[in-house]
Amino acid sequence: MHMLGKQFVTGQTIQEALDNGKEREKLGYRFSFDMLGEAAMTEADADRYYNDYVTAIHAIGKDAQGRGVYDGNGISVKLSAIHPRYFRAQHDRVMNELLPRLKALFVLAKEYNIGLNIDAEEANRLELSLDLMEKLVSDPDLAGFNGIGFVVQAYQKRCPYVIDYLIDLARRNNQKLMIRLVKGAYWDSEIKWAQVDGMDGYPVYTRKVHTDVSYLACAQKLLAAQDAIFPQFATHNAQSLATIYKMGEGKDFEFQCLHGMGETLYDQVVGEKNLGRRVRIYAPVGTHKTLLAYLVRRLLENGANSSFVNRIVDEKVSIDELTVSPLDEIDVNNITTNPLTPKPRHIYGERLNSYGIDLSNEHVLSALQADMNAALNIDFGSVKSLTSIPVLHNPTHAVLNPADHSDIVGHVSFIKVDAISNVIGAAINAQSSWQSTSPKARADILRRFADTLESPKHMALLMMIAVREAGKTLLNAIAEVREAVDFCRYYADETERLNLNSPVGTVVAISPWNFPLAIFVGEVVSALAAGNTVVAKPAEQTSIIAHLAVTWLHEAGAPKDALQLVLGAGDVGAALTV
């Protein structure tokens, strides 16, 4: 790490970094210093990183000696490093706690007249960053300050629209913004997160060449808005660099590169003896022990087979190949989306990945809120056991929201313990009929049930109950439904593949309250798929969500004598397991 630190870190302190940069400044380079640090997990982490930024701005500002935003050194800030809850679910906290801190950094930068860029992070933080930009750019205390900077990532499909928004924002507020255009450094993570979350598509392109085209298209937008934007083009791709150099003739902009990675290329660009364009180096500052996460991103980004930095040192790649326009490369090779990166819902081949919900998307959140609010008006009546024979129940009792006891979720009636033996008897009598049902027919029932669970209205209803009955967060409620869906589809496929017909008889499925849908459904459908009849008993605290699941399983085709639901407390569970 010490060896790598010498290559990729400008200095372990801001003063050391400023001193180490003097030789390159003489060549015409300028710096945007980055205080190394990852997302803060605690308030103490955030305070420490914030103080590092304050110290750095003072040092950079004093060293700049009034050279101005464009001709002096600047700084970049990672928002997740200065607030431990920088995500959409904590929007109010971000606007009330992070915004004042961020504004204070910009006010300080304005006093020294140095540039401050907000670094780009994960795609699900983008809209939150733009909300902060809206406040900053319209703040009268920052009026006339040209040092407000924002980083946009060309590998994000939203990038052109983000640039349109930023240009409009600048013009509406009579400001001029610095916009750093990068290609993006979280590609592997964005792909995997979208797959894990069951999204409809990816927020990023699945082909490097499409990112390169996006980069040039976005560069055109930035160069065309000289009144509102000072473009900063960060790339290590010589083809991109040359194209932008020609596109930008007669226009005001600068190039940028990473410390320890881009100087070999940009030594041919910077200064009047070369192309005469200013080049700013993105320069990490910090101890070597803080380098690892930054370094991993850089090595993944620049070590990929498709990376220009990697290809330029490959002797098998000719100069002609390196300098092909990405537009020509797409046309000649008819390049479309990458077949090796199927859409997130198709990563299992024919079996669909369960459908997820993007809680960082305002439109999705609005639709989900409407569906969940509609679900609040559903009257469940008196929820009782679902058995194939008449049984007696105890009086109903109210089910209270564990987080708000004034919220009555519904009413439930528990089964009489002495009725359990009759329920078991009915299940045993149904064994022969259910066992004779073909594996394909059983699998189809599970698939229909899975489709029911993840339809928008049903999913919102299940989430609403999971939140109110089991105290789940929205994120956990989504996971409950998705895991149940995945169980159904997986067991359905395996039942057909194995032509499964190996029942053990009648299965009692008793599930816990902390996974009221996922584990409950997983136990029930696995037993049904194998040809067993099932008597299912959920935890007494989470009877309503189980009742809904069994009702829909019956509607999907599960016979009422092959699947029976009994609701009750520990005495019912004891009677079932005698």
N, C-alpha and C positions, 0 to 999 in steps of 0.2 A: 504493500500500500504506500510505503514511503517513496518507492521508485515511481509508481503511478502518480502519486501526489505531485512529484516534481514536474511531471509532464502535463498534468491537467489542472492543477491549482496554481493560481497566479501568486498567491501569498497566503500565509496562515493568519495574518491580520490585515486589516484594510491598509494600514500604513506601509506594511511590507509589500502589499500588492501594488500600491501607488508607486513605490520606489522601483519595484521590478518592472513596471510598465514604461519607465521613462525612455529607454532606448527605442522601444517601438513607437512611442509618441513622436520621436524625432523623425521617424520614417513617414509619419502622417497618420498613424493609427490613433484611434481613440478607444475608450473602454466603457462598457456597461458592466459594472461589478455586480456579482451575484453572491450574496451571503449564503454559503452552503447550509442547508437544513431542510429536512423533510417536513411533512405535515405534522403540526403540533398535536400531541395526544392529550396534553394537560394545559391548564392555564399557565403553569410555571414555564413550560416549554415555549408557549406563545410569548410570554413576557421576555424571556431571554432572547428569542429571535427578534422581537420588536426592538429591544434595546440595541441589538447588533446593527439593525438598519439605521436607527437614529445616529449612532456613533459613526457609521459609515457615511451617511449624508453630510454630517459635519466635516469629516475628513476630506471627502471628495470635493465638497463645496469650497473649503478653504484652499485646497490645492488648485482648483480651477481658476482662481484669480480673475473671475469675471469674464471668462471666455465665451460664456453663453451656452445655451442648450445644445446647439448643433456642433459647436467647435470644442466643447469641453467634455470631460468624462461624465458619465451618469451612473445610474444604478437600476437594478431590476428587483422587484419584490414578488415573493411567492405568497399569495394570500392565505393558503392553508397553513403556512408556517406561523402566521401571526394571529390565528384564531383556531381554537381546537374543535369548533363545530361548524366548519365552513362547508355546509351542504344544504340542499334545498329544504329539507325537513325542519331546519332551524333558521328559516328565512328572517323571522323577526329578530332573533338574536344577532344575526349577521348584520342587519341594517342598523340595529341599535348599539351594537358593541364594536363590530369590526369597522364599520364605516367611519366613525369618529377617529379611530386610530389611523386608518388609511388616509383620511383627509389631513391629519396632523403631519404625516410623512410628506404629503404633497405640498402643504403649506411651507414646510421646512425646505423642501427642494426648490420651491418658488423663491424663497428668500435668497438662496444661493444661485438661482437661475441655472439649475442643472436638470437634466432629463430624468424622469422616473417612469419605468415601464412596468405594467402589471403583467406578470408572466402567465402564459397559458398553462392550464392544467387539464384534468380529465374532462371528457365531453359533458358529463352530467353536472359540471360546475359552471358551464359556459353562460347560461342564462342568468345565474346568480352574479357572475362577474359583470355582465352587461347592466344589471340593475344597479350595481355599484358605480359603474361608469356614468350612467344617466345622472346620478346624484352628484358626482364629482364635476362633470363637465358643466352642469348647470349651476354650480355653487358660485355665488358672487365673489367669495374669497379667493377663487382660483381664476377669475376672469382675466383674460389677456395673457395667461401663462401657456407658453407653447411646449412645455415640458411634460404634459400629460400623455403618457404612452400606454399602448395596449398591444398585446401579442395575439395574433390569430394564426391558426394552424390550417395549412392548405389541404392536409389529408382529411379534414372534416368536411363532409358533404355540405354542411351549412355555411362554409367559409365565405362564398360570394355574397350571401345574404347578410352575414355579419358585417362585412365590409360596407355594403349598402347602408346598413343601419348606422354604422359609425360615422360614415360621411354625412349622412343626414343629421345625426346628433351634433356633429361639429358645426354644421351650417346653421342649425336651429339656434345654437348658442354663441354664434360668432367666434368660435374657437378654432385653433389649428392643432390637430392631434398628431402625435408620432404613432405610426402603426408599423410594428415589426411583423413581417410575414415570414413564418417558418414552415417547414414541411410537417413537423410533428414528431413527438418522441415517446408516445405511449401506445404505439400501434398494437403490439402484442397484447397488452392489457385490455385495450378497447375491444379487440376481437373476442378475447376470452370472456370478458364481462358480459358482452351482448349474448354470447352463447349460454352462459350460466343463467342469465336473467330471462332467457326465452323471448328476446326481442324479435320484431318482424324483420329487421335488417340490421346493418352495421352503421354506426355514425361515421365511419371512415371508409375510404376506398380499399378494396382488396387487392388492387394492383398498384405497384409503385409508379408505373408510367402514367396512370390516371391522376395520381397526386401531382406529378410533374406538370401535367397539362393544367390542372386546377391552379397550381402555383402561378403559371404564366397568365392565366385568365384573371386571377385575382390581382396580379401585378399591374395588368392593364387598368383595372378599376382604380387602383391606388394612384397610378401615375396620371390618370385623367382628372384627379381631384386635387390639383396643386393648391387651390385656394383653401382647402380644408384639411389636407393630409400632408405630412412629411413622411414619405415611405422609407422603410428600413428593410432591406432585403437580405435575409439571413439564409445563405445556402453554401454548400461545399461542392455543388455540382457546376462544373465549368460551363456546361452547355446552357444551364439556366442563367448563369452569370452573364455569359456573352449575349444571350437573347435579351435580357433585361437592359444590358448596357446599350444595345442598339435601340430598344423600345424607348429608353429614357433619355435619348439625346436631346439636349436643350432643356431638360427638366431637373428639378431639385430632388435628390434622394441620396441615400448612402447604402453601402453594402455592410453586412455583418457576418462574422464567423465565430467559431468556438475557439477559445484558447487551447493551444496544444493540438489542434486538428486542422485549422484552416489557413494558417499563416503561409504554408508552402505555396498554396494557390494565390493568396491575396498579396504576397510580396510582388507578384507580377501586375498587380492592379493599383495598389495604393501609391500616391505621390504623383507629382507633375511629370516625372520622367517615365511614368507608366501610363495608366489610363486616366489618371488625375481624379479619381473618385475617392471620397472619404471612405474609410473602412473602420468599423467599430468592432472590437473584440468583446464577445461575451465571456467575462472572466470570473470564474469561481474563486471565492475567498473563504478559507476556513481550514481547520485542522484536518489532517489526513484521515482521521477516524470518521469524519463526517462526509467523506468523499464517496463511499461505496454506492449508495443508491443513485447518485448522479452518474457515477461511472458506468454502472450497469445499463442505464438508459442510453448513454452515449455509445457503448460497445454494441448493444442490440441494434441501435439505429444505424450506426456506421459499419457494423460488421456483417449486416445482412448481405446475401449474395447479390441483391439488386441495387445495393448502395453504390453511388458514384465513388465514394471514398474507398470502398473495397475494390471495385472494378478497375479503378485507375492504376492500381499496383498489380493487377493480374496481367501477366505478359501475353496471355492467350486472347485478351480483348484488344482489338485494334483501335487506333485513333478514330477511324471512320465509324466504328460501332459506338464509341463514346460520344461522338458529336452528332449522332442522329437526333433529329427533332422528335420529341415524344409524340407529336401529332402524326408524323410520318411512320413512326414505329407502330402506332395503333392501327393505322390504315393498312400498312404492308402486311402485318401479321394478324390482322383482324382480331385484335385483342379485346376480349370482353371481361366480365367479372371472373374471378379466379375459381375454377371448378374444385380446387383443393380446399377452398374455404366456402362451403355451402352456407346458405342462410341459417341463422341461429336455430330456427325451428326444424331444420332438416339435418342436423348434425348426426342423427342416429339412423340416417337412411330413410327407409319407408316409415319407421315409427316416428311420429311427430314428437318433438320436444314440447313440453307444456308451455302454455302461453303466459308470458309475463306482462307486467305493467310498469311503464317508465314513470316513476314518481318524480323525475326531474323535469318532465314535460308539462307545461302549464295547461295545454289543451287536454291532455290525457287526465290530469288531475281534476280539471273542471268536469269532464264527463263522468269520472269515477265518483266525484262528490255528488253529482246529480243522481246517479244510480243508487248510491248508498243512502242518500236522503230519502229516495223513494222507498227503499227497503225498510226504512224506519216505520213506515205506515202500515206494514203488513201485520195483521193480527193472527198470531199462531193458535189462538184459542187455548184449549187445555191439552197440552202435549202428553200423549200417553204411549204405552208400549204398543208395538205393532206385531201382533201375534195372529196365527191362523185359526186360533180357537178363542172363544170368549173367556176373559179372565177378569178378576176383580182388582180394582185399584184403590189406593189410599186417597184421601182428600188432596186437592191440588195445593201447591205452595208456589209463591212468587220466586222467580229467578232474578237476582239482583246483579247489576254491573259491579264487579269487584272494585272498580276504580271510582264508582259513583253510586252509592246505595239508594239514591233517590231515583235512579233509572231502572225501571222494571222491564227486563228483556222479554219476559213471557211467564206462563204458568205451566208447571209440570206436575204430573200425577204419577207416583211410583206404584209399581206392581205389588200385589200382596205376595208375601214370601211363599205361602202355601200353594200358590198357583204355578210355581216354577216346575214342579215335576210334570205337570200337564203340558207345559210348553216344550219340555225336553221330549216327552212322548210324541208330540206332534212332529217334531223335527226328525225323530227316528223313523216315524212312519213315512216321511217324505223322501227318505234316502234313496230308495230304489228308483223312484221317478226322476229325481234330479241327476242321479248317477248315469242314467240312460240317455241324458241329454248330450248331444255330441260336443266335443271340445270346441269346434268352430262356433256353435250356437252359444256356448258359455262365453267364449271370447268376444263375440259380437255384443253381448249384453254389457260386458265391461267397457267396450269401446264407446257404446252409446252413452253409458253413464259418464265416462270421461268427457265426452263432448258436452254433456249437460252441465257438468261442473264448471267448465271454463267458458261457457257462453257469458257475455258481459253482464247480463242481468243476474244470472245465478251466482256468478263469481262475486259480484258486489254484495249480494245478499249473504253469502257465506262469510265474506270478509266482515260485514257489519256485525254478524252474530259472533264471529271469532273475537272481534274487538270488545264487544259489550258483554259477552258471556264468559270469555276466557282471559280478558285483559290483554289481548294481543296488540302489538303495534301494527300499523298498516303493512310494513315490510314483512313482518312475521305472518300476518294474515294471508298475504299473497303467497308466501312460501307454503303455508298449510294447504291451500287449494292446489298449488302446482305439484307438490309432492304426492298428493292423493291422485291427481291425474296421471302422473308418471307411473305410479304403482299400477293403475288400471291398465295402461297401454303396455307396460312391460309384461305383466302377467298374462295379458291377452295374447301377445305375440308368442310368449313361451308356451302357453297352453296349446296353441295351434302347432307350433314348431315341433313340440314333443308328442303331439297327439295325446295330451295328458288326460289320463282317466285312472287315477290311483287314489281314491278316497279312503280315509280311515274311519269314516262314519259321521257322527255329529260333532262339530267343533264349537266350543265355547270361546268367544273372543271378548276379552275384557281389556279395555284401553284406558290410558291415563288422561288426566285433565290437561296436561301441559302440551299435548299434541292431539287436540280434540277431533280433528278431521283426518290428518295425515296418517297417524298410527291406527286410528279406528278403521279407516277405509283399507289401509294396507293389510291388516289382519283379516278383515271380512272378505275382500275380493280374492286374496290368495287362497283362502279355504274354499270359497265357491268355485274358483277356477279349476281346482283339482277334483271337483265333484262331490265335495262335502256339503252337508246341510249345516247351517250356522245359526247359533243363538248368540246375538251380539249384545254386550252390556257396556255402554260407555261409562266414564266417570260420572258420578252423581251431579257434579258441578256443571257438566257440559252436555246435558241431555238434548237440548234443542237442536244443536248443529248435527248431532248424530241422527236425530229423528228426521231431519231434512234429507240427510244422505241416504238413509234406508228407504224413505219415500220415493226418492228419485231412482234408486236401484230397482225398486219394484216397478216403477214406470218404464224403466229400460228393459224389463223382461224377467227379472229375477222373481221366481215364484214366491208367494207370501208364506208358504209352508217350508220352503228351502232356506229362506232368510227371515228370521224373526228378531225383533228388537225388544229387549226388556230394559226398563228404566228403574233404577233403584239405588240404594246406598250399599254399604258394606254387607248388610245382612243378605241382600239379594246375591251379591258376588259370592258369599260363603255358600249359599244354597246351590249355586250353579257349579261349584267346584267340590262338592261333597264326594 
